[in-house]
Amino acid sequence: MPTAATASKAAAPKPVPVPNGDFYQLVELLTPEEKAVVAKVRTYMQTKVQPIINKYWSDDA
């Protein structure tokens, strides 16, 4: 029979995995040059687009 201490340990949520939009791991099929382009686009999206995209989403624009 589990005690209250063991029940609380079991009830702790697992950490959420890092979001990954590459569901089919297609990046693994790319050449190193193509992977560099993917990394460059991802960096641009995270630094330039992500800071403002939520405002447009919430404004339904």
Secondary structure, DSSP 8 states (H G I E B T S, - for coil): ---HHHHHHHHS--------S-TT-GGGGS-HHHHHHHHHHHHHIIIIIHHHHHHHHHTT-
